[in-house]
Amino acid sequence: MLLHEKYADVDRVEELVPLALQIARFKLMALRRKVIRHREVAVSEMPLPDLAPGPAELAERKEKRQRLARALGQLDGRCREMMRLKLEGRTFAEIQKLLGAAAINTVYTWDHRCRKRLLQLMGGKWE
């Protein structure tokens, strides 16, 4: 349809082939300009980040786990039980019932004191 309207003066087949090639060349150049202008990059050309932890990060994680395990082992009974229940995903209301606390604020206080004690046992810093 567009060829009939825009190129009505072309009537011979010999003229259509060069015209078609010229139109294709213009379209390809326009696409290239657009890609350059928008900085579009093909997915296959994009570098993928390496998300796996390196040896240094693995060693650091292992050391942190060991420090945490040692510190948890040094906690007294109630604090150790609180941490166990929290790691199981229990809510403070559930912990209140399981530990027999009179009020939920008591559980909050125990939690704060236990975390403070754990931090001391880990050397004063979480990292």
Stockholm file with secondary structure:
# STOCKHOLM 1.0

chainA/1-127         MLLHEKYADVDRVEELVPLALQIARFKLMALRRKVIRHREVAVSEMPLPDLAPGPAELAERKEKRQRLARALGQLDGRCREMMRLKLEGRTFAEIQKLLGAAAINTVYTWDHRCRKRLLQLMGGKWE
#=GR chainA/1-127 SS CHHHHHTTTCCSHHHHHHHHHHHHHHHHHHHHHHHHHHTCCCGGGSCCCCCSCCHHHHHHHHHHHHHHHHHHHHSCHHHHHHHHHHHTTCCHHHHHHHHTCSSHHHHHHHHHHHHHHHHHHTTSCCC
#=GC SS_cons         CHHHHHTTTCCSHHHHHHHHHHHHHHHHHHHHHHHHHHTCCCGGGSCCCCCSCCHHHHHHHHHHHHHHHHHHHHSCHHHHHHHHHHHTTCCHHHHHHHHTCSSHHHHHHHHHHHHHHHHHHTTSCCC
//
